[in-house]
């Protein structure tokens, strides 16, 4: 079994005593000595927490953007200052104008930087819509097909099309998948396509049924009890040995997940490290 280590560099909450929290997500994934960064957080917390962990971001081979929201992308210039020019793998729609709209509230939540600024900062954009193998047994999912009937998405999240705001279909939502040899580890950004949909797609890409672990944001804080309970039911059927949800999962959903999965569930805070090795096989 290949050993995998995942560090949480940016999250809404932080581990004591020295790590920094921000509303955002950034996960450093190491597979067989090769390092990939999923998302860059909202600000400089990912870089500063990497320093506190003794991690050298210059070792990161590629940066994967899970989708085009500010809390996953605004930290990109800070990361690029450390890494130097790097592949930035994203869906073309990640660069769309994105908004939160509810009642009379409308707020821009897309990438806050111009593309030419990010490119001048060292972003070597690689736009991709389908599955992409970035290393042996390590894939970026690309677009996630919607298969479940209980993961409809968040109606308050919009994108701009033809000068009007419409429900964001989140074609840009994607995840990182690692085949350990004993099962899959699925690393999520916000899972706007649905955490279960993403795991089903991961199985299809890798040709492996077993889900060993699911890590990252789930957006379950915003989607109601029905989706939460259906997601719990689906994961009980999949039988992952470790669930480490954070960021947009929320404390209420996290408590319910802990109740359902016991010690198999942990809340992934900034500064924490998650290991997948032969002891979990």
Phi, psi and omega in degrees: 000130176287135178279139179233137176231133182234122176258136175270109182267330178220132177200167180295333179237161185226148176285146176285160001257350195239356188276156188253134178259151170204159176286095182179181179213135172208128184232126176263120185249122177249125179231113179056037178086353178261138188242137177227144180250121173263109178072163188234007181073188184267331184219225184263007184298321182300317180293314183293322177290326174299319177300316181295331180273356182073027181263137180260106183292348176293344179278353179290126181279321184207152177249127179251128176263121183289331176185178191262036176268149186301326185284357176243352189230337187293338177279001186301316179299325180293319178295317183294332175299329180272318186281332196078183182305132182216151170303132173239105186268123180208165172280147179305328183283352177297337183269004178293158172287126185234147186219155163259130179220122178210122184059232179269006182265130175221127185218134178287130181229015180278188178298126185277355184253145174290148181301318183294329175293316180296321178293321178290340177274353176118006179284118176259085189295135176231099184275132188212135182255332183255181177301141182224122178272112184267344173201168181300119179074016178233118185236147160267131190291331194068200183301138183257116177296144177269114183246328183279161177257008183239011179236071186281348184095172184263115184291345181275354181259126189235165169223161184267126176223123179059033179082359179241156175267130179231162177303129182289120178284351179051049171295337182279351183290126181210169184221174175251137183233131179237127174268113183278349189097339177242000182152176185259143167249122183252122184250114188262153169270279173238354180054045177296336175280353182105128180298322180287316175306318182295318179293322177297319178292321178300317177302317182294317181297313186276343184068030182228132184276325190286128173259113182276323182201154176227126188231143169118201183277148183234348183060014183289347178294341191243004194243003172091162185294326183297314179292322179300312182293322178293323177295316177301315179300318180293320179289330175296324177290321180289327175071040177297148180275343178213130172239122180232081181269152182201199175052257185273016177282320179083154185289323181296311178296323179298319178297320179293321178295319177295320177299320183282326189243355176059227185291347177289342179258134171226152176265115185281103180262158175304133182098347181275157180231132183243125182250139172236112183219192185297341179291342179262355185295000000 
